[in-house]
Amino acid sequence: MKAFQLFLQTNPKHKLVLVWSNPPQDILQTYAKEISDLKIVFLKYVSDEYLRSLYNGATLTMYPSRSEGFGFPILESFACGTPVMTCRNSCLQEIGRDVALYVGEDNVDEMVDVMKYFEKNLFNMELFKKMSNNLLPSFSWDETASKYVDFYTKSLLL
């Protein structure tokens, strides 16, 4: 939120929508006071349909998570055609591969730079769509189940 606050200083037309199942109240209260209520929206639980509409309407999914178990939001965002900024030095690079944009987990300046990059329309959306469409099939439920079957079959034969 600090990065978005800095970004707003030169790009006041944007909003930040946070979908957070269990938000830390101290952080929310601090930033809610500093950023206008018109610029930041906190959502706790949303339906799958509404979440899809949020991804579809977003310019960028900012996902600076340090502790995500798998990274479904990255794949969900890609499936909706929305680019993702996430943290390097985490398991999320295994999901986003060479399609996501990576920043240091506490590097506010890098996060602001990524937002400015999108603001200036420097991002190649066509290339992103091609790359994300090529990536998504490797994470399908059928592909995942097939990999598990192969793994267990090979493991049991050893």
MISEVO-34623 format. One record per residue (C-alpha): residue number from 1; residue in one letter; y, z, x. Coordinates in nm, 2 decimals, m for minus. Layout:
N
(NUM, 'A', (Y, Z, X))
...
***
This chain:
158
(1, 'M', (0.00, 0.00, 0.00))
(2, 'K', (0.23, 0.06, 0.29))
(3, 'A', (0.18, m0.31, 0.39))
(4, 'F', (0.27, m0.42, 0.04))
(5, 'Q', (0.58, m0.20, 0.04))
(6, 'L', (0.70, m0.36, 0.37))
(7, 'F', (0.62, m0.71, 0.23))
(8, 'L', (0.83, m0.64, m0.08))
(9, 'Q', (1.14, m0.59, 0.13))
(10, 'T', (1.16, m0.97, 0.19))
(11, 'N', (0.94, m1.09, m0.10))
(12, 'P', (1.03, m0.89, m0.41))
(13, 'K', (0.88, m1.13, m0.66))
(14, 'H', (0.52, m1.02, m0.61))
(15, 'K', (0.30, m0.75, m0.77))
(16, 'L', (0.01, m0.55, m0.64))
(17, 'V', (m0.27, m0.48, m0.87))
(18, 'L', (m0.51, m0.21, m0.76))
(19, 'V', (m0.85, m0.18, m0.92))
(20, 'W', (m1.00, 0.14, m0.80))
(21, 'S', (m1.29, 0.33, m0.96))
(22, 'N', (m1.20, 0.66, m0.79))
(23, 'P', (m0.85, 0.65, m0.64))
(24, 'P', (m0.72, 0.92, m0.42))
(25, 'Q', (m0.45, 1.09, m0.63))
(26, 'D', (m0.23, 1.20, m0.34))
(27, 'I', (m0.19, 0.84, m0.21))
(28, 'L', (m0.13, 0.70, m0.56))
(29, 'Q', (0.14, 0.96, m0.63))
(30, 'T', (0.31, 0.90, m0.30))
(31, 'Y', (0.33, 0.53, m0.34))
(32, 'A', (0.40, 0.53, m0.71))
(33, 'K', (0.72, 0.71, m0.63))
(34, 'E', (0.82, 0.47, m0.35))
(35, 'I', (0.73, 0.14, m0.52))
(36, 'S', (0.88, 0.04, m0.85))
(37, 'D', (0.63, 0.08, m1.14))
(38, 'L', (0.70, m0.29, m1.21))
(39, 'K', (0.56, m0.39, m0.87))
(40, 'I', (0.24, m0.19, m0.86))
(41, 'V', (m0.03, m0.16, m1.13))
(42, 'F', (m0.31, 0.09, m1.11))
(43, 'L', (m0.63, 0.01, m1.30))
(44, 'K', (m0.93, 0.24, m1.30))
(45, 'Y', (m1.21, 0.06, m1.48))
(46, 'V', (m1.19, m0.29, m1.61))
(47, 'S', (m1.45, m0.52, m1.78))
(48, 'D', (m1.61, m0.80, m1.58))
(49, 'E', (m1.42, m1.05, m1.78))
(50, 'Y', (m1.08, m0.88, m1.71))
(51, 'L', (m1.17, m0.85, m1.34))
(52, 'R', (m1.25, m1.22, m1.33))
(53, 'S', (m0.91, m1.29, m1.48))
(54, 'L', (m0.74, m1.07, m1.22))
(55, 'Y', (m0.92, m1.26, m0.93))
(56, 'N', (m0.83, m1.59, m1.09))
(57, 'G', (m0.46, m1.50, m1.12))
(58, 'A', (m0.43, m1.35, m0.77))
(59, 'T', (m0.28, m1.53, m0.47))
(60, 'L', (m0.49, m1.31, m0.24))
(61, 'T', (m0.75, m1.04, m0.27))
(62, 'M', (m0.66, m0.77, m0.02))
(63, 'Y', (m0.97, m0.56, 0.05))
(64, 'P', (m0.90, m0.34, 0.35))
(65, 'S', (m1.21, m0.13, 0.29))
(66, 'R', (m1.37, 0.08, 0.57))
(67, 'S', (m1.67, 0.20, 0.38))
(68, 'E', (m1.79, m0.06, 0.14))
(69, 'G', (m2.17, m0.07, 0.11))
(70, 'F', (m2.20, m0.45, 0.06))
(71, 'G', (m1.88, m0.62, m0.02))
(72, 'F', (m1.92, m0.76, m0.37))
(73, 'P', (m1.54, m0.79, m0.42))
(74, 'I', (m1.53, m1.05, m0.14))
(75, 'L', (m1.80, m1.26, m0.30))
(76, 'E', (m1.64, m1.21, m0.65))
(77, 'S', (m1.31, m1.32, m0.52))
(78, 'F', (m1.46, m1.63, m0.34))
(79, 'A', (m1.64, m1.72, m0.66))
(80, 'C', (m1.31, m1.72, m0.84))
(81, 'G', (m1.15, m1.94, m0.58))
(82, 'T', (m0.93, m1.66, m0.44))
(83, 'P', (m0.90, m1.60, m0.06))
(84, 'V', (m0.97, m1.26, 0.08))
(85, 'M', (m0.81, m1.04, 0.35))
(86, 'T', (m1.04, m0.77, 0.47))
(87, 'C', (m1.10, m0.56, 0.78))
(88, 'R', (m1.25, m0.67, 1.10))
(89, 'N', (m1.48, m0.41, 1.28))
(90, 'S', (m1.67, m0.35, 0.96))
(91, 'C', (m1.98, m0.47, 0.79))
(92, 'L', (m1.75, m0.69, 0.57))
(93, 'Q', (m1.74, m0.96, 0.84))
(94, 'E', (m2.11, m1.02, 0.76))
(95, 'I', (m2.01, m1.11, 0.41))
(96, 'G', (m1.68, m1.29, 0.46))
(97, 'R', (m1.80, m1.47, 0.78))
(98, 'D', (m1.55, m1.74, 0.88))
(99, 'V', (m1.41, m1.77, 0.53))
(100, 'A', (m1.21, m1.44, 0.50))
(101, 'L', (m0.90, m1.35, 0.69))
(102, 'Y', (m0.94, m1.03, 0.90))
(103, 'V', (m0.70, m0.76, 1.00))
(104, 'G', (m0.73, m0.43, 1.18))
(105, 'E', (m0.81, m0.15, 0.93))
(106, 'D', (m0.49, 0.04, 1.00))
(107, 'N', (m0.28, m0.25, 1.12))
(108, 'V', (0.00, m0.27, 0.86))
(109, 'D', (0.18, m0.54, 1.05))
(110, 'E', (m0.12, m0.77, 1.05))
(111, 'M', (m0.16, m0.71, 0.67))
(112, 'V', (0.21, m0.80, 0.62))
(113, 'D', (0.16, m1.11, 0.83))
(114, 'V', (m0.13, m1.23, 0.62))
(115, 'M', (0.08, m1.18, 0.30))
(116, 'K', (0.37, m1.38, 0.45))
(117, 'Y', (0.12, m1.65, 0.55))
(118, 'F', (0.03, m1.70, 0.19))
(119, 'E', (0.39, m1.67, 0.07))
(120, 'K', (0.48, m1.96, 0.30))
(121, 'N', (0.19, m2.17, 0.16))
(122, 'L', (0.04, m2.21, 0.51))
(123, 'F', (m0.31, m2.15, 0.39))
(124, 'N', (m0.53, m2.45, 0.35))
(125, 'M', (m0.67, m2.39, 0.00))
(126, 'E', (m0.89, m2.70, 0.00))
(127, 'L', (m1.06, m2.60, 0.32))
(128, 'F', (m1.11, m2.25, 0.18))
(129, 'K', (m1.27, m2.37, m0.14))
(130, 'K', (m1.51, m2.60, 0.06))
(131, 'M', (m1.60, m2.31, 0.29))
(132, 'S', (m1.64, m2.05, 0.02))
(133, 'N', (m1.85, m2.29, m0.19))
(134, 'N', (m2.08, m2.34, 0.11))
(135, 'L', (m2.11, m1.97, 0.17))
(136, 'L', (m2.17, m1.84, m0.18))
(137, 'P', (m2.52, m1.99, m0.23))
(138, 'S', (m2.65, m1.78, 0.06))
(139, 'F', (m2.57, m1.47, m0.14))
(140, 'S', (m2.73, m1.57, m0.47))
(141, 'W', (m2.98, m1.33, m0.63))
(142, 'D', (m3.26, m1.59, m0.59))
(143, 'E', (m3.18, m1.63, m0.22))
(144, 'T', (m3.16, m1.26, m0.16))
(145, 'A', (m3.50, m1.20, m0.34))
(146, 'S', (m3.66, m1.48, m0.14))
(147, 'K', (m3.54, m1.32, 0.18))
(148, 'Y', (m3.68, m0.98, 0.08))
(149, 'V', (m4.01, m1.13, m0.01))
(150, 'D', (m4.03, m1.32, 0.33))
(151, 'F', (m3.93, m1.00, 0.52))
(152, 'Y', (m4.19, m0.78, 0.35))
(153, 'T', (m4.46, m1.05, 0.38))
(154, 'K', (m4.40, m1.08, 0.75))
(155, 'S', (m4.37, m0.70, 0.80))
(156, 'L', (m4.70, m0.63, 0.62))
(157, 'L', (m4.89, m0.90, 0.83))
(158, 'L', (m4.78, m0.74, 1.15))
***
